[in-house]
Amino acid sequence: MEKALLVGICFNKKEEENIKENLKELFLLAKTLNCQICGEIIQKREAPDPKTYIGRGKGEEISKIVKELDIKTVIFENDLSPSQVKNLEDMFGCKVIDRTWLILSLFAQKAKTEEAKVQVSLAQYEYLLPRLTKQWTHLSRQWGGIGTKGVGEKQLELDKRAIKNRIDHLKICLKNIERKRDITFKSHKNFPRVALVGYTNAGKSTLFNFITKSQNFVSPMPFSTLDPKVARISSGKIPILFSDTVGFLRNLPHHLIASFKSTLMEAIYADIVLHIIDRSHPNFEEQARVGLETLENLKVPKDKIINLYNKADLIFSNENIPFPYISATKGWGLENLFETIEKNITEKFLIIKKKFPLTEKENLKIFLKNNCVASLKNINGFYEVDVWVRKNPYTF
């Protein structure tokens, strides 16, 4: 387990109120990367120091702590320039990373599927490309440990032309993956879709497991999964596809948002977007703002979004809670949620009839697989199928 020290700087009173919460979040992110957090330092400044961000006095103070505690990595809540990172590493004698690189490294560690690995690699290279100057020669040092997952030392030694070629190659790979995803998506285009989105650790996966009766891995740590999960539920009046998506985060690197856009297509094309908010969190309003802002950037229409306040069992003493409060762990408020979803979906769909001769069993089989079936009957020598269809079909 690698020893790490957290550093946060605030430049005004508003930031002073949020810095402790921000460092708590940074703590969780670092913990997920198997860091042993040995302490945190908060500095108040009027403006960043151009050379070291924190200034020489605070830098010398941190240097002493690094040596006394044998710290291997200093993690800054704030984003640093390449020259600032180099100067700080020279001063501390250990590795220095900022929040953005920590998040990129965390995503690199969590990436399991081909799509996630390509998305993360692309985000890392695009982050590094404008920083590949002489100031980045310090990255060739053998620090190892956290923040070095994904783009390896050999890649970092490549010149800008090679990095650009790699980015182009990854973009082609991602396009091919997205094409396959589109084929799968279009094959289910006639099914109602509900996407679960929200801040990381808000309880999306717990709610998804409860609704779909799945047993997917759920972790209290951020970003336990990067890949969307989809499950079909047929318990109500109309079959629905539910999807669980990657969590949002404050100041999520824009490279990651761009790379993971194909993954977030579940939210873009959903009929309903359930925005899960951890109501028990002291900073829930800020987390909700981040979620809504991300959805706005993805151009998700506001009328599709339903805000759900999760973890109500930590606020209320019993299950008699008003909607849109819910508890994914205890199932509180979910009956009201299902009623809301079904009412919303049935307003967007209507039933039409299709007939197949009894001799066309194979065509019927394909049709049933790709459509949202309400009923199937054998009447007067024909298979008569009632199917739900979207009033306003998708345009791709």
Beta strands, then each sheet from edge to edge (+ up, - down):
strand 1: 2-10
strand 2: 35-44
strand 3: 73-76
strand 4: 95-98
strand 5: 193-198
strand 6: 229-233
strand 7: 240-244
strand 8: 272-278
strand 9: 305-310
strand 10: 349-357
strand 11: 372-379
strand 12: 382-390
sheet 1: 2+ 1+ 3+ 4+
sheet 2: 6+ 7- 5- 8- 9-
sheet 3: 10+ 12- 11+
end
